[in-house]
Structure formats: C-alpha cells, structure tokens
C-alpha cells in the first residue's frame, strides 16, 4: 500500500531532477553563443548588458538591445563596442540629471485677476 503512494512521488522527483540537469528553466538559455563581427550602428542601440560567468554564460559578451528590441552580441574587447558602451553610459547620465529650468521663476510670474 505504501509503495502505491511512494511511486508517484518518486516519479515526480526524478522528472524534476532530469529537467534541472537539462537546464530547463535556467537563465542560461538566453546566452550568446557567438559574437557578431559586424559594426553595430549607434543609432540602432538603446541599451546594453554584460554577460559572462557571473550571469551563467560561458561566452563573455556585450548584449546590445536595439530600438526594435533585437539582441546583438558583441565582443567586449572590441574598441568600437567599448566606445558605444561609453556613449550609452553618457546618455544615461544626462537623462538622470534634472532638466534645465525654463521661463521665469515662480516668484516672478504675474498673477492675473
């Protein structure tokens, strides 16, 4: 009788172990397998992220996200890639700043009655 209860649990446990061993559900499935050799136009790119051993991927790469939400993998040692990363970082810093005030300050505005 106990064998009938134990058998389904054993099957479930073995299925989960096999699925985990195959990498189902891991984030490593989003890893770049090779880097593009083409130059990525800066006007296409809106952001980037880094991948490598810390993110669970074997290949070290810069993953650019285009304005059309496509992913482009590039070599982090390429000088053009590094320059594009620096330009994106500068844009992000500028976005983080408060906008320059325009017009009169509030205390100088006239109130009409």
Backbone as XML, in Angstrom:
<?xml version="1.0"?>
<chain id="A" units="angstrom">
  <residue number="1" name="UNK">
    <atom name="N" x="0.817" y="-1.185" z="0.000"/>
    <atom name="CA" x="0.000" y="0.000" z="0.000"/>
    <atom name="C" x="0.872" y="1.263" z="0.000"/>
  </residue>
  <residue number="2" name="UNK">
    <atom name="N" x="1.913" y="1.304" z="0.812"/>
    <atom name="CA" x="2.808" y="2.452" z="0.876"/>
    <atom name="C" x="3.564" y="2.624" z="-0.428"/>
  </residue>
  <residue number="3" name="UNK">
    <atom name="N" x="3.802" y="1.541" z="-1.149"/>
    <atom name="CA" x="4.502" y="1.589" z="-2.427"/>
    <atom name="C" x="3.685" y="2.365" z="-3.454"/>
  </residue>
  <residue number="4" name="UNK">
    <atom name="N" x="2.351" y="2.250" z="-3.401"/>
    <atom name="CA" x="1.481" y="2.967" z="-4.330"/>
    <atom name="C" x="1.540" y="4.475" z="-4.083"/>
  </residue>
  <residue number="5" name="UNK">
    <atom name="N" x="1.776" y="4.910" z="-2.867"/>
    <atom name="CA" x="1.906" y="6.329" z="-2.558"/>
    <atom name="C" x="3.307" y="6.848" z="-2.858"/>
  </residue>
  <residue number="6" name="UNK">
    <atom name="N" x="4.279" y="6.002" z="-2.690"/>
    <atom name="CA" x="5.670" y="6.398" z="-2.869"/>
    <atom name="C" x="6.056" y="6.485" z="-4.343"/>
  </residue>
  <residue number="7" name="UNK">
    <atom name="N" x="5.477" y="5.650" z="-5.181"/>
    <atom name="CA" x="5.833" y="5.591" z="-6.592"/>
    <atom name="C" x="5.566" y="6.915" z="-7.321"/>
  </residue>
  <residue number="8" name="UNK">
    <atom name="N" x="4.395" y="7.549" z="-7.179"/>
    <atom name="CA" x="4.192" y="8.845" z="-7.858"/>
    <atom name="C" x="5.154" y="9.926" z="-7.367"/>
  </residue>
  <residue number="9" name="UNK">
    <atom name="N" x="5.460" y="9.939" z="-6.089"/>
    <atom name="CA" x="6.414" y="10.926" z="-5.572"/>
    <atom name="C" x="7.804" y="10.695" z="-6.139"/>
  </residue>
  <residue number="10" name="UNK">
    <atom name="N" x="8.191" y="9.447" z="-6.290"/>
    <atom name="CA" x="9.493" y="9.099" z="-6.852"/>
    <atom name="C" x="9.566" y="9.512" z="-8.319"/>
  </residue>
  <residue number="11" name="UNK">
    <atom name="N" x="8.494" y="9.310" z="-9.051"/>
    <atom name="CA" x="8.452" y="9.719" z="-10.458"/>
    <atom name="C" x="8.544" y="11.241" z="-10.593"/>
  </residue>
  <residue number="12" name="UNK">
    <atom name="N" x="7.838" y="11.952" z="-9.749"/>
    <atom name="CA" x="7.877" y="13.411" z="-9.780"/>
    <atom name="C" x="9.277" y="13.933" z="-9.462"/>
  </residue>
  <residue number="13" name="UNK">
    <atom name="N" x="9.907" y="13.375" z="-8.452"/>
    <atom name="CA" x="11.251" y="13.802" z="-8.064"/>
    <atom name="C" x="12.254" y="13.527" z="-9.182"/>
  </residue>
  <residue number="14" name="UNK">
    <atom name="N" x="12.168" y="12.371" z="-9.815"/>
    <atom name="CA" x="13.114" y="12.049" z="-10.884"/>
    <atom name="C" x="12.893" y="12.946" z="-12.100"/>
  </residue>
  <residue number="15" name="UNK">
    <atom name="N" x="11.635" y="13.290" z="-12.405"/>
    <atom name="CA" x="11.340" y="14.194" z="-13.516"/>
    <atom name="C" x="11.934" y="15.577" z="-13.252"/>
  </residue>
  <residue number="16" name="UNK">
    <atom name="N" x="11.804" y="16.076" z="-12.045"/>
    <atom name="CA" x="12.366" y="17.387" z="-11.703"/>
    <atom name="C" x="13.884" y="17.387" z="-11.788"/>
  </residue>
  <residue number="17" name="UNK">
    <atom name="N" x="14.509" y="16.321" z="-11.352"/>
    <atom name="CA" x="15.968" y="16.232" z="-11.421"/>
    <atom name="C" x="16.451" y="16.192" z="-12.861"/>
  </residue>
  <residue number="18" name="UNK">
    <atom name="N" x="15.769" y="15.460" z="-13.715"/>
    <atom name="CA" x="16.161" y="15.385" z="-15.124"/>
    <atom name="C" x="15.980" y="16.744" z="-15.791"/>
  </residue>
  <residue number="19" name="UNK">
    <atom name="N" x="14.873" y="17.420" z="-15.499"/>
    <atom name="CA" x="14.617" y="18.731" z="-16.083"/>
    <atom name="C" x="15.680" y="19.736" z="-15.650"/>
  </residue>
  <residue number="20" name="UNK">
    <atom name="N" x="16.073" y="19.685" z="-14.402"/>
    <atom name="CA" x="17.096" y="20.601" z="-13.906"/>
    <atom name="C" x="18.444" y="20.292" z="-14.534"/>
  </residue>
  <residue number="21" name="UNK">
    <atom name="N" x="18.766" y="19.027" z="-14.721"/>
    <atom name="CA" x="20.037" y="18.648" z="-15.328"/>
    <atom name="C" x="20.110" y="19.091" z="-16.781"/>
  </residue>
  <residue number="22" name="UNK">
    <atom name="N" x="18.974" y="19.155" z="-17.465"/>
    <atom name="CA" x="18.952" y="19.588" z="-18.854"/>
    <atom name="C" x="18.948" y="21.101" z="-18.976"/>
  </residue>
  <residue number="23" name="UNK">
    <atom name="N" x="18.787" y="21.805" z="-17.892"/>
    <atom name="CA" x="18.826" y="23.267" z="-17.912"/>
    <atom name="C" x="17.489" y="23.906" z="-18.195"/>
  </residue>
  <residue number="24" name="UNK">
    <atom name="N" x="16.405" y="23.148" z="-18.116"/>
    <atom name="CA" x="15.089" y="23.723" z="-18.350"/>
    <atom name="C" x="14.788" y="24.697" z="-17.218"/>
  </residue>
  <residue number="25" name="UNK">
    <atom name="N" x="14.389" y="25.899" z="-17.593"/>
    <atom name="CA" x="14.044" y="26.897" z="-16.590"/>
    <atom name="C" x="15.241" y="27.714" z="-16.120"/>
  </residue>
  <residue number="26" name="UNK">
    <atom name="N" x="16.423" y="27.477" z="-16.673"/>
    <atom name="CA" x="17.576" y="28.274" z="-16.261"/>
    <atom name="C" x="17.694" y="29.495" z="-17.158"/>
  </residue>
  <residue number="27" name="UNK">
    <atom name="N" x="18.344" y="30.533" z="-16.682"/>
    <atom name="CA" x="18.517" y="31.746" z="-17.473"/>
    <atom name="C" x="19.630" y="31.595" z="-18.495"/>
  </residue>
  <residue number="28" name="UNK">
    <atom name="N" x="20.391" y="30.517" z="-18.458"/>
    <atom name="CA" x="21.485" y="30.309" z="-19.392"/>
    <atom name="C" x="20.993" y="30.120" z="-20.817"/>
  </residue>
  <residue number="29" name="UNK">
    <atom name="N" x="19.728" y="29.861" z="-21.020"/>
    <atom name="CA" x="19.204" y="29.673" z="-22.366"/>
    <atom name="C" x="19.214" y="30.986" z="-23.152"/>
  </residue>
  <residue number="30" name="UNK">
    <atom name="N" x="19.375" y="32.130" z="-22.487"/>
    <atom name="CA" x="19.418" y="33.427" z="-23.151"/>
    <atom name="C" x="20.843" y="33.879" z="-23.458"/>
  </residue>
  <residue number="31" name="UNK">
    <atom name="N" x="21.805" y="33.013" z="-23.309"/>
    <atom name="CA" x="23.202" y="33.381" z="-23.518"/>
    <atom name="C" x="23.551" y="33.478" z="-24.994"/>
  </residue>
  <residue number="32" name="UNK">
    <atom name="N" x="24.463" y="34.392" z="-25.307"/>
    <atom name="CA" x="25.011" y="34.480" z="-26.662"/>
    <atom name="C" x="25.927" y="33.285" z="-26.880"/>
  </residue>
  <residue number="33" name="UNK">
    <atom name="N" x="25.853" y="32.698" z="-28.045"/>
    <atom name="CA" x="26.732" y="31.582" z="-28.380"/>
    <atom name="C" x="27.938" y="32.029" z="-29.174"/>
  </residue>
  <residue number="34" name="UNK">
    <atom name="N" x="27.815" y="33.187" z="-29.861"/>
    <atom name="CA" x="28.954" y="33.770" z="-30.568"/>
    <atom name="C" x="28.735" y="35.267" z="-30.693"/>
  </residue>
  <residue number="35" name="UNK">
    <atom name="N" x="29.819" y="35.975" z="-30.922"/>
    <atom name="CA" x="29.747" y="37.429" z="-31.057"/>
    <atom name="C" x="29.689" y="37.808" z="-32.527"/>
  </residue>
  <residue number="36" name="UNK">
    <atom name="N" x="28.922" y="38.844" z="-32.820"/>
    <atom name="CA" x="28.814" y="39.356" z="-34.179"/>
    <atom name="C" x="30.122" y="40.050" z="-34.565"/>
  </residue>
  <residue number="37" name="UNK">
    <atom name="N" x="30.501" y="39.914" z="-35.813"/>
    <atom name="CA" x="31.710" y="40.576" z="-36.308"/>
    <atom name="C" x="31.389" y="41.912" z="-36.964"/>
  </residue>
  <residue number="38" name="UNK">
    <atom name="N" x="30.105" y="42.211" z="-37.147"/>
    <atom name="CA" x="29.687" y="43.441" z="-37.809"/>
    <atom name="C" x="29.662" y="44.594" z="-36.819"/>
  </residue>
  <residue number="39" name="UNK">
    <atom name="N" x="29.848" y="45.792" z="-37.346"/>
    <atom name="CA" x="29.787" y="47.001" z="-36.527"/>
    <atom name="C" x="28.319" y="47.318" z="-36.251"/>
  </residue>
  <residue number="40" name="UNK">
    <atom name="N" x="28.021" y="47.618" z="-35.004"/>
    <atom name="CA" x="26.658" y="47.940" z="-34.600"/>
    <atom name="C" x="26.478" y="49.454" z="-34.692"/>
  </residue>
  <residue number="41" name="UNK">
    <atom name="N" x="25.566" y="49.939" z="-35.553"/>
    <atom name="CA" x="25.345" y="51.388" z="-35.636"/>
    <atom name="C" x="24.777" y="51.927" z="-34.321"/>
  </residue>
  <residue number="42" name="UNK">
    <atom name="N" x="25.348" y="53.014" z="-33.847"/>
    <atom name="CA" x="24.920" y="53.566" z="-32.561"/>
    <atom name="C" x="23.477" y="54.066" z="-32.604"/>
  </residue>
  <residue number="43" name="UNK">
    <atom name="N" x="22.992" y="54.431" z="-33.770"/>
    <atom name="CA" x="21.611" y="54.921" z="-33.870"/>
    <atom name="C" x="20.592" y="53.803" z="-33.664"/>
  </residue>
  <residue number="44" name="UNK">
    <atom name="N" x="21.009" y="52.558" z="-33.774"/>
    <atom name="CA" x="20.107" y="51.423" z="-33.578"/>
    <atom name="C" x="19.951" y="51.056" z="-32.111"/>
  </residue>
  <residue number="45" name="UNK">
    <atom name="N" x="20.952" y="51.373" z="-31.280"/>
    <atom name="CA" x="21.057" y="50.810" z="-29.936"/>
    <atom name="C" x="20.412" y="51.720" z="-28.895"/>
  </residue>
  <residue number="46" name="UNK">
    <atom name="N" x="19.654" y="51.089" z="-27.962"/>
    <atom name="CA" x="19.082" y="51.862" z="-26.862"/>
    <atom name="C" x="19.687" y="51.490" z="-25.515"/>
  </residue>
  <residue number="47" name="UNK">
    <atom name="N" x="20.247" y="50.264" z="-25.380"/>
    <atom name="CA" x="20.850" y="49.860" z="-24.111"/>
    <atom name="C" x="21.781" y="48.674" z="-24.337"/>
  </residue>
  <residue number="48" name="UNK">
    <atom name="N" x="22.465" y="48.296" z="-23.267"/>
    <atom name="CA" x="23.333" y="47.120" z="-23.332"/>
    <atom name="C" x="23.393" y="46.462" z="-21.970"/>
  </residue>
  <residue number="49" name="UNK">
    <atom name="N" x="23.822" y="45.205" z="-21.976"/>
    <atom name="CA" x="24.080" y="44.475" z="-20.736"/>
    <atom name="C" x="25.300" y="43.593" z="-20.966"/>
  </residue>
  <residue number="50" name="UNK">
    <atom name="N" x="25.903" y="43.156" z="-19.882"/>
    <atom name="CA" x="27.082" y="42.299" z="-19.968"/>
    <atom name="C" x="26.697" y="40.874" z="-19.614"/>
  </residue>
  <residue number="51" name="UNK">
    <atom name="N" x="27.308" y="39.927" z="-20.315"/>
    <atom name="CA" x="27.097" y="38.521" z="-19.986"/>
    <atom name="C" x="28.450" y="37.860" z="-19.806"/>
  </residue>
  <residue number="52" name="UNK">
    <atom name="N" x="28.481" y="36.854" z="-18.969"/>
    <atom name="CA" x="29.703" y="36.115" z="-18.693"/>
    <atom name="C" x="29.451" y="35.085" z="-17.622"/>
  </residue>
  <residue number="53" name="UNK">
    <atom name="N" x="30.509" y="34.581" z="-17.011"/>
    <atom name="CA" x="30.352" y="33.548" z="-15.982"/>
    <atom name="C" x="29.459" y="33.969" z="-14.817"/>
  </residue>
  <residue number="54" name="UNK">
    <atom name="N" x="29.481" y="35.235" z="-14.449"/>
    <atom name="CA" x="28.640" y="35.698" z="-13.329"/>
    <atom name="C" x="27.154" y="35.600" z="-13.663"/>
  </residue>
  <residue number="55" name="UNK">
    <atom name="N" x="26.831" y="35.712" z="-14.945"/>
    <atom name="CA" x="25.428" y="35.616" z="-15.355"/>
    <atom name="C" x="25.059" y="34.209" z="-15.806"/>
  </residue>
  <residue number="56" name="UNK">
    <atom name="N" x="25.983" y="33.261" z="-15.661"/>
    <atom name="CA" x="25.699" y="31.872" z="-16.003"/>
    <atom name="C" x="25.979" y="31.515" z="-17.450"/>
  </residue>
  <residue number="57" name="UNK">
    <atom name="N" x="26.722" y="32.356" z="-18.157"/>
    <atom name="CA" x="27.029" y="32.115" z="-19.567"/>
    <atom name="C" x="28.520" y="31.853" z="-19.749"/>
  </residue>
  <residue number="58" name="UNK">
    <atom name="N" x="28.856" y="31.002" z="-20.700"/>
    <atom name="CA" x="30.262" y="30.688" z="-20.942"/>
    <atom name="C" x="30.980" y="31.798" z="-21.696"/>
  </residue>
  <residue number="59" name="UNK">
    <atom name="N" x="30.301" y="32.392" z="-22.678"/>
    <atom name="CA" x="30.916" y="33.412" z="-23.530"/>
    <atom name="C" x="30.779" y="34.788" z="-22.893"/>
  </residue>
  <residue number="60" name="UNK">
    <atom name="N" x="31.881" y="35.514" z="-22.818"/>
    <atom name="CA" x="31.831" y="36.908" z="-22.368"/>
    <atom name="C" x="31.380" y="37.751" z="-23.562"/>
  </residue>
  <residue number="61" name="UNK">
    <atom name="N" x="30.359" y="38.555" z="-23.351"/>
    <atom name="CA" x="29.823" y="39.360" z="-24.449"/>
    <atom name="C" x="29.110" y="40.588" z="-23.913"/>
  </residue>
  <residue number="62" name="UNK">
    <atom name="N" x="28.992" y="41.571" z="-24.794"/>
    <atom name="CA" x="28.154" y="42.739" z="-24.557"/>
    <atom name="C" x="26.904" y="42.501" z="-25.389"/>
  </residue>
  <residue number="63" name="UNK">
    <atom name="N" x="25.757" y="42.531" z="-24.752"/>
    <atom name="CA" x="24.492" y="42.289" z="-25.451"/>
    <atom name="C" x="23.795" y="43.630" z="-25.627"/>
  </residue>
  <residue number="64" name="UNK">
    <atom name="N" x="23.796" y="44.116" z="-26.868"/>
    <atom name="CA" x="23.128" y="45.377" z="-27.172"/>
    <atom name="C" x="21.660" y="45.090" z="-27.470"/>
  </residue>
  <residue number="65" name="UNK">
    <atom name="N" x="20.776" y="45.958" z="-26.970"/>
    <atom name="CA" x="19.359" y="45.880" z="-27.288"/>
    <atom name="C" x="19.051" y="47.042" z="-28.219"/>
  </residue>
  <residue number="66" name="UNK">
    <atom name="N" x="18.497" y="46.720" z="-29.384"/>
    <atom name="CA" x="18.190" y="47.759" z="-30.366"/>
    <atom name="C" x="16.856" y="48.418" z="-30.049"/>
  </residue>
  <residue number="67" name="UNK">
    <atom name="N" x="16.569" y="49.477" z="-30.742"/>
    <atom name="CA" x="15.302" y="50.182" z="-30.561"/>
    <atom name="C" x="14.123" y="49.325" z="-30.997"/>
  </residue>
  <residue number="68" name="UNK">
    <atom name="N" x="14.400" y="48.289" z="-31.786"/>
    <atom name="CA" x="13.355" y="47.336" z="-32.201"/>
    <atom name="C" x="13.359" y="46.096" z="-31.314"/>
  </residue>
  <residue number="69" name="UNK">
    <atom name="N" x="14.028" y="46.191" z="-30.161"/>
    <atom name="CA" x="14.108" y="45.112" z="-29.162"/>
    <atom name="C" x="14.758" y="43.836" z="-29.679"/>
  </residue>
  <residue number="70" name="UNK">
    <atom name="N" x="15.716" y="43.968" z="-30.575"/>
    <atom name="CA" x="16.525" y="42.837" z="-31.033"/>
    <atom name="C" x="17.797" y="42.814" z="-30.204"/>
  </residue>
  <residue number="71" name="UNK">
    <atom name="N" x="18.366" y="41.634" z="-30.017"/>
    <atom name="CA" x="19.601" y="41.477" z="-29.252"/>
    <atom name="C" x="20.757" y="41.242" z="-30.210"/>
  </residue>
  <residue number="72" name="UNK">
    <atom name="N" x="21.856" y="41.963" z="-29.999"/>
    <atom name="CA" x="23.068" y="41.800" z="-30.796"/>
    <atom name="C" x="24.221" y="41.547" z="-29.837"/>
  </residue>
  <residue number="73" name="UNK">
    <atom name="N" x="24.911" y="40.437" z="-30.028"/>
    <atom name="CA" x="26.041" y="40.077" z="-29.173"/>
    <atom name="C" x="27.322" y="40.608" z="-29.792"/>
  </residue>
  <residue number="74" name="UNK">
    <atom name="N" x="28.169" y="41.220" z="-28.969"/>
    <atom name="CA" x="29.417" y="41.795" z="-29.463"/>
    <atom name="C" x="30.543" y="41.500" z="-28.476"/>
  </residue>
  <residue number="75" name="UNK">
    <atom name="N" x="31.759" y="41.552" z="-28.989"/>
    <atom name="CA" x="32.927" y="41.271" z="-28.163"/>
    <atom name="C" x="33.244" y="42.449" z="-27.247"/>
  </residue>
  <residue number="76" name="UNK">
    <atom name="N" x="33.426" y="42.193" z="-25.954"/>
    <atom name="CA" x="33.744" y="43.291" z="-25.040"/>
    <atom name="C" x="35.153" y="43.848" z="-25.230"/>
  </residue>
  <residue number="77" name="UNK">
    <atom name="N" x="36.003" y="43.166" z="-25.970"/>
    <atom name="CA" x="37.370" y="43.656" z="-26.196"/>
    <atom name="C" x="37.469" y="44.530" z="-27.441"/>
  </residue>
  <residue number="78" name="UNK">
    <atom name="N" x="36.435" y="44.587" z="-28.252"/>
    <atom name="CA" x="36.417" y="45.391" z="-29.468"/>
    <atom name="C" x="36.340" y="46.868" z="-29.078"/>
  </residue>
  <residue number="79" name="UNK">
    <atom name="N" x="37.220" y="47.692" z="-29.661"/>
    <atom name="CA" x="37.269" y="49.115" z="-29.303"/>
    <atom name="C" x="35.989" y="49.856" z="-29.690"/>
  </residue>
  <residue number="80" name="UNK">
    <atom name="N" x="35.393" y="49.510" z="-30.823"/>
    <atom name="CA" x="34.152" y="50.161" z="-31.248"/>
    <atom name="C" x="33.012" y="49.828" z="-30.271"/>
  </residue>
  <residue number="81" name="UNK">
    <atom name="N" x="33.010" y="48.619" z="-29.761"/>
    <atom name="CA" x="31.994" y="48.201" z="-28.786"/>
    <atom name="C" x="32.178" y="48.981" z="-27.486"/>
  </residue>
  <residue number="82" name="UNK">
    <atom name="N" x="33.417" y="49.123" z="-27.036"/>
    <atom name="CA" x="33.689" y="49.870" z="-25.809"/>
    <atom name="C" x="33.277" y="51.337" z="-25.946"/>
  </residue>
  <residue number="83" name="UNK">
    <atom name="N" x="33.530" y="51.914" z="-27.119"/>
    <atom name="CA" x="33.164" y="53.306" z="-27.348"/>
    <atom name="C" x="31.641" y="53.470" z="-27.343"/>
  </residue>
  <residue number="84" name="UNK">
    <atom name="N" x="30.940" y="52.517" z="-27.955"/>
    <atom name="CA" x="29.475" y="52.571" z="-27.963"/>
    <atom name="C" x="28.914" y="52.438" z="-26.548"/>
  </residue>
  <residue number="85" name="UNK">
    <atom name="N" x="29.521" y="51.584" z="-25.743"/>
    <atom name="CA" x="29.099" y="51.435" z="-24.347"/>
    <atom name="C" x="29.298" y="52.749" z="-23.587"/>
  </residue>
  <residue number="86" name="UNK">
    <atom name="N" x="30.435" y="53.407" z="-23.803"/>
    <atom name="CA" x="30.709" y="54.679" z="-23.129"/>
    <atom name="C" x="29.690" y="55.745" z="-23.539"/>
  </residue>
  <residue number="87" name="UNK">
    <atom name="N" x="29.343" y="55.784" z="-24.833"/>
    <atom name="CA" x="28.361" y="56.764" z="-25.309"/>
    <atom name="C" x="26.991" y="56.510" z="-24.683"/>
  </residue>
  <residue number="88" name="UNK">
    <atom name="N" x="26.609" y="55.241" z="-24.556"/>
    <atom name="CA" x="25.332" y="54.916" z="-23.922"/>
    <atom name="C" x="25.347" y="55.294" z="-22.441"/>
  </residue>
  <residue number="89" name="UNK">
    <atom name="N" x="26.490" y="55.077" z="-21.778"/>
    <atom name="CA" x="26.607" y="55.469" z="-20.370"/>
    <atom name="C" x="26.464" y="56.982" z="-20.203"/>
  </residue>
  <residue number="90" name="UNK">
    <atom name="N" x="27.061" y="57.759" z="-21.128"/>
    <atom name="CA" x="26.952" y="59.218" z="-21.057"/>
    <atom name="C" x="25.506" y="59.667" z="-21.238"/>
  </residue>
  <residue number="91" name="UNK">
    <atom name="N" x="24.787" y="59.029" z="-22.173"/>
    <atom name="CA" x="23.380" y="59.377" z="-22.389"/>
    <atom name="C" x="22.552" y="59.095" z="-21.141"/>
  </residue>
  <residue number="92" name="UNK">
    <atom name="N" x="22.843" y="57.959" z="-20.492"/>
    <atom name="CA" x="22.102" y="57.612" z="-19.275"/>
    <atom name="C" x="22.358" y="58.611" z="-18.158"/>
  </residue>
  <residue number="93" name="UNK">
    <atom name="N" x="23.595" y="59.097" z="-18.044"/>
    <atom name="CA" x="23.906" y="60.084" z="-17.013"/>
    <atom name="C" x="23.182" y="61.390" z="-17.286"/>
  </residue>
  <residue number="94" name="UNK">
    <atom name="N" x="23.104" y="61.771" z="-18.560"/>
    <atom name="CA" x="22.401" y="63.002" z="-18.907"/>
    <atom name="C" x="20.912" y="62.881" z="-18.610"/>
  </residue>
  <residue number="95" name="UNK">
    <atom name="N" x="20.335" y="61.723" z="-18.846"/>
    <atom name="CA" x="18.915" y="61.527" z="-18.563"/>
    <atom name="C" x="18.634" y="61.607" z="-17.070"/>
  </residue>
  <residue number="96" name="UNK">
    <atom name="N" x="19.615" y="61.229" z="-16.260"/>
    <atom name="CA" x="19.440" y="61.230" z="-14.814"/>
    <atom name="C" x="19.459" y="62.619" z="-14.206"/>
  </residue>
  <residue number="97" name="UNK">
    <atom name="N" x="19.993" y="63.618" z="-14.940"/>
    <atom name="CA" x="20.064" y="64.984" z="-14.421"/>
    <atom name="C" x="18.697" y="65.650" z="-14.528"/>
  </residue>
  <residue number="98" name="UNK">
    <atom name="N" x="18.450" y="66.584" z="-13.640"/>
    <atom name="CA" x="17.184" y="67.310" z="-13.711"/>
    <atom name="C" x="17.229" y="68.262" z="-14.902"/>
  </residue>
  <residue number="99" name="UNK">
    <atom name="N" x="16.091" y="68.460" z="-15.556"/>
    <atom name="CA" x="16.077" y="69.347" z="-16.726"/>
    <atom name="C" x="16.367" y="70.792" z="-16.324"/>
  </residue>
  <residue number="100" name="UNK">
    <atom name="N" x="16.925" y="71.534" z="-17.240"/>
    <atom name="CA" x="17.250" y="72.932" z="-17.011"/>
    <atom name="C" x="15.959" y="73.734" z="-16.912"/>
  </residue>
  <residue number="101" name="UNK">
    <atom name="N" x="15.833" y="74.575" z="-15.883"/>
    <atom name="CA" x="14.594" y="75.352" z="-15.747"/>
    <atom name="C" x="14.449" y="76.343" z="-16.890"/>
  </residue>
  <residue number="102" name="UNK">
    <atom name="N" x="13.209" y="76.529" z="-17.330"/>
    <atom name="CA" x="12.941" y="77.454" z="-18.432"/>
    <atom name="C" x="11.903" y="78.478" z="-17.998"/>
  </residue>
  <residue number="103" name="UNK">
    <atom name="N" x="11.963" y="79.618" z="-18.596"/>
    <atom name="CA" x="10.985" y="80.659" z="-18.281"/>
    <atom name="C" x="11.316" y="81.366" z="-16.978"/>
  </residue>
  <residue number="104" name="UNK">
    <atom name="N" x="10.369" y="82.148" z="-16.504"/>
    <atom name="CA" x="10.550" y="82.888" z="-15.264"/>
    <atom name="C" x="10.433" y="81.959" z="-14.069"/>
  </residue>
  <residue number="105" name="UNK">
    <atom name="N" x="11.129" y="82.280" z="-12.992"/>
    <atom name="CA" x="10.900" y="81.549" z="-11.752"/>
    <atom name="C" x="9.479" y="81.803" z="-11.269"/>
  </residue>
  <residue number="106" name="UNK">
    <atom name="N" x="8.947" y="80.903" z="-10.451"/>
    <atom name="CA" x="7.556" y="81.012" z="-9.995"/>
    <atom name="C" x="7.298" y="82.331" z="-9.275"/>
  </residue>
  <residue number="107" name="UNK">
    <atom name="N" x="8.268" y="82.814" z="-8.511"/>
    <atom name="CA" x="8.044" y="84.015" z="-7.726"/>
    <atom name="C" x="7.947" y="85.255" z="-8.599"/>
  </residue>
  <residue number="108" name="UNK">
    <atom name="N" x="8.407" y="85.192" z="-9.865"/>
    <atom name="CA" x="8.355" y="86.346" z="-10.747"/>
    <atom name="C" x="7.131" y="86.336" z="-11.641"/>
  </residue>
  <residue number="109" name="UNK">
    <atom name="N" x="6.386" y="85.223" z="-11.676"/>
    <atom name="CA" x="5.240" y="85.166" z="-12.575"/>
    <atom name="C" x="4.136" y="86.094" z="-12.079"/>
  </residue>
  <residue number="110" name="UNK">
    <atom name="N" x="3.518" y="86.762" z="-13.009"/>
    <atom name="CA" x="2.413" y="87.662" z="-12.675"/>
    <atom name="C" x="1.143" y="86.853" z="-12.542"/>
  </residue>
  <residue number="111" name="UNK">
    <atom name="N" x="0.338" y="87.246" z="-11.629"/>
    <atom name="CA" x="-0.958" y="86.603" z="-11.472"/>
    <atom name="C" x="-2.026" y="87.545" z="-11.992"/>
  </residue>
  <residue number="112" name="UNK">
    <atom name="N" x="-2.866" y="87.042" z="-12.826"/>
    <atom name="CA" x="-3.943" y="87.843" z="-13.404"/>
    <atom name="C" x="-5.214" y="87.591" z="-12.632"/>
  </residue>
  <residue number="113" name="UNK">
    <atom name="N" x="-5.907" y="88.637" z="-12.299"/>
    <atom name="CA" x="-7.140" y="88.526" z="-11.525"/>
    <atom name="C" x="-8.341" y="88.707" z="-12.415"/>
  </residue>
</chain>
